[in-house]
Amino acid sequence: MKLRHWIGILGIAAMLAPMLAIAQDAPVPLPRRADRMPQGVEQLPQTPAAPDAAGAGVDLKTALAATAALKATETVAAVNTTPQPVTLMAKITDDGTTLPDGVTWRVFETRANAAGDLVLAQKSDDATAHLKLPPGNYVVHVAYGRAQTTDTLTVAEGDNTKSMVLDAGAMRLNAAVTGDIAIPINLLRFDIYTAGSTEADRTLVAQNLSPNDIVTLNAGTYHIISYFGDVNAVVRADLRVEPGQLTDATLYHKAAQVSFKLVSEPGGEAIADIDWTVKTADGQTVFSNIGAFPSTVLSEGDYLVFAKRGEQVYNREFQVQAGAAKEIEVLTTVY
């Protein structure tokens, strides 16, 4: 595996912005439940109930004073419901510049709905979001590609500005056959998972990525799976994404493209309408096809191929080694 880090926050942001729509869709986050809100979120105070002037032990003077205080509180509350200007900006790193494009903002209220999810207050796809929100506490989620972060926001009277740091980097993946033999891009795909010691510990982040797609991710370690073909040529690696950097990695497969044909003599024409089956040395079927000249990708190892034509079955043992594409001929006599 080859791994290179390219440093340059401004360069990465400029490179990623036009490619986000091509390489990936921004994630659609689920609102956080009330019991999982970030620390520091507080509910707005409740308006006190009016005192009962006729109640036992409450004199008229106290009741009038309490009523006046209640009216004053209601007046302040009425003023505080007026939406105030809010400006939201995002950066890749603390010392980076504001992202110019490709940002999605979601602002949630701190109150939960019947399902226990925070209520979406506003959404914006502007890189620098200009919103109007009533004073109070909110939860803000920002996404840039597949990098995202959440923080709290307190809106007060007057202009409100918040800058959020995604602490993000990017990754670009490719693969080749051992020996630097190129692989056709239509035979390659990549999945990205969060780090974890077992499959159950990992969460899928991006799936079926093509070679050289640039993916924006939060800084951290990720588990990468590279698929060469659709059978058993699979390579895994753990890669690190650093803030403000592009991780450029090439994974290497010990595999080869293999094609088959049934012939009456070495180098002869392929016979049509053949039912093909390929098994591993331990008898596991890994490939089947019907045709004159099927092809697939197999990892290094020993195999047995069966070619069925009518009631006749022909077979041949063969070995796959990492390298260029190879052709396997199965011989038979045709009258």
N, C-alpha and C positions, 0 to 999 in steps of 0.2 A: 504494500500500500504506500503510495506517495502522498505526502501531506504538505501543503504550503499555506502560510498565512500572509495575506496582503493587507497592510495597514493603510488606513486612509478613510476617516469617517465621512468627510465630504464626498469623496469619490464613491464610496459605497452607496450613500444616499442617492447620489445622482444616477448611479448605475441601476439601483433597485427600482426607483420610481416608475420608469416606463415599462418595467418587466413584471411588476406585481400582478397586473391583470392577466398576463400570459402564463406565468409560472404557477400562480396560486390564487385562491380566493381568500379574502379576509375571513377569519373565523367568526362565527356568530355565537357569542358567549351566552351562557345561561345566567340570568340574574342571580346574584348571591342570595341565599336564604338569610333570613333575619338572624339566625343563630350562627352564621358564618361571616357576619359583617366585619370589616377591618376594625382594629382597635381604635378607639377614639370617637366612634360614631355615637352621637347622643340624640335622643328624640327631642323635638321641640317641646317646651313646657306647656302643660295643659292650662287653659284659662280657668281661674278659680271660680267656684260656684258662688252665686249671689247669696248673701246671708238672709236668714229668715227673720225680718223685723218683728214679727209677732211671736217669735219663739221665746221660750222661757229663759230668763236671765239676760236678755239682750235689750238694752235701752234704746230709745229713739235716736239719741245722738250717735251712739256707736253704729247703729244701722245705717244712718245717713252717711257717715264717714266711710263705711265699708262700701256702700253703693257708689259713692263718688270715686273711690279707688278702683272699683270694678269698671266703671265707665272709662276711666283713664287707661286702664289695661286694655279694654276693648278698642279704644282709639289707637293705641300703639300697635295692637295686633292688626288693625285694619291697614295702617300705614305699612307694616311689615309684609303684607301679602302682595304688595306691588312688585312685579318682576324687576329684577336688577340686572344690569349688563354683566355678562361673564365671558371672559376670553380664555380659551384653553389652547395650549401649545404643547408639542411633544418633541423630544430630542432622543437621539440614539444613546448618547452618553452625556455625563454631567457637563463636560467641556465642549460638547458638540453644538451645532447650530440647529435652529428650528427646522423640522422636517417640512419640505415644500409640497408633498403630495402623498397619496396612498394611505392616508390615515382615516380611521373610523372611530368616532366618539359615541359612547352611550353613557347617559347620566341617569342614575336610578335614585328614586326616593328611598328614604330609610324605612318607610313603613312597608309592611309585607301584605301581600294579598292572601286570599283564603288558602292558597296552596303553599304559603310560606315563602314565596319568592318576592324579591324586591320589585317594586313597580317602576317601569321605564318612564322617565320623565321627558327626556328629549334624546334625539339621535342626530348626528351630523357627520357627513363625509368630507367636510372641509378640513384641510390640513391644520389650519388655525381656525378653531370653531368660535363663532360669535353667537352666544346664546343669551336668553333672558330667563332668569329663574327667580321665584320668590325667595326671600331670605330663609335660611334654614340649612340643614345638614343633608348632604348627598353622597352617593358613592359613584365615582367616575371610573369608567373602563375605557382604555384606549388600545386599539389594535393597529399594527403596521405589518401587513403580511401575516405571518404566523407568530410574530412577536407581540406580546400584550402584557399589560400591567393594570392594576387597580389601586385606587387611592381614595381617600375621603376628601370632601370639599365642603367648606362652610361659606355660604353666601351671606354677605352683609350688605347694608345699604351703601350705595355708591358703586364704583367700578371694582370688579373682582377679576383677578388674573391668576391663573395657575399653569405652571409648566411641569410636565411629567416626563421622567426619564425612563425609557424602555429598557435600558441596559441590554442592547441587542447587537447581534452580529449577523453574518450571513454564511450560507454554505452552498458550494457548487460541487456536484458529484459526477464522476465518470468512472468507467471501468474498461479493462482490457484483459486479454488472455496473457498468462504468464509468458514473458518474452516480448512484451510490448506489441502483441498482435492486436490490431484494432478489431472492435466488435461492432457490427452494424447497429445503428441506434434503435432500429425497430425491434431488436432482440434484447434490449436492455431496459430495466426499470428499477426504481429504488423506492424503499419505504423508510421513513424516519420515525423512530420511537424515542420516548424519554428513556433515560438510563435506568437500569435495573438488573439484578442478578438472574431473574427468571422472567419468562414470558408474562406471568401473572403480575409482575411488578412494573411492567412497561405499559405506556399509553401511546397509542398511535397519534402522531403529529401530522404527518404528510404521507400520502400513498400514491403509488404509480407515477412517480416523478420520472421525467425523461432525462437523459444525460445533458449536463450543462445547464439545467434549470437552476436559477439562483433563488434560494429560499431564505427569507428573513426569519430569524429565530431568536428567542431570548438566549442570553449567554448561558452556557452550561454544557454538560456532556450528553450526547445522544447516541442511541444504538442504531446503526445503519445496516440495512439488508439490501444487497444487490442481487437481482435475478437476471441470469443470462439464459434466455429461453424459458420454457415452461415446465421443465422436467425436474432435474436435480442439481443444476449448476447454481449454487447459492453461496454467497460470501457475506460474512458479517464483520462489522468493525465498530468500535466505540470511538467517536470523534468529539473533539472539544470545540465549541464556538466561543470566541472571545469578543468582548464588547468592542464595537467599532472596527471589526476585522472581518475579512472574507476568508473562510476556510475552504481551500481548494484541494480536493482529495481524489485520488484515483485508486480504485480497488482492483485486485487482480484475481482472475478466475483460473482454476486448474481444470479446464474443460475444452471441448472442441465441438464444432458443428459436424454432424455426421449425416450422410445420405445413404440410401440403400437402393439396390436394384437387383432383380432376378434375371440372370442371363444364361444362355445356353453354352456360351464359351467366354473366356476372359476377354473383356473389352467389348463384348457384344451389346446389342440393343436391349434396352430394358423391356421386360415383358409386362403388359398391362394387367390391370384387375387382380392385383396380388393383395392378400390380406396379411399385413405385417404385425409382428409382436416382438418387442425387445424386453428381455428379462435380465436382471442382475445375476451375479454369480450365485446368490442365495435364493433365486427363484422369484424375486419380486418383479412384477410387470411394471415397467416405467414408461412404455411408449407403445401405441398401437395406431395403425393407419391403414387405409385401403388406397392403393394406387400403384403407379409404375415406378415412381421416383420420389418417395417420401423423404423428408429430412427433419432433423431435430437437433437439440443440443444436449450433450451428455457430459457429466463430470468424469474425471479420470477413474478408470477401473476396468474390470473384466465383465463382458456381457455375452449373451447368447441371443441371436436373432432368428426368428422363425418366419418363413415365407410360405404361405398357403395358397395353392392354386388348384381350385377344385377340391378333389379328395387327396391330392398330394401335398405333403409338407416337407419343405427343405429347411435346413438350419446351418448355422455357422457360428462358431465362437470368434469373438474379436475383442480387441483391447483399445481403449480410448486413452490417449495421452494429450496433455495440454499442447495446443499448437494450432496450425492452420486447419481449415476444413478438410475432411477426408471422405472418400467414397468407399462403401463396403459392398462388394459383389457377392451374391449368393449364386453358386453354379447349379445348373440342372441340365438334363438332356431333353430337348423338345423335338417331337416327331411331327 
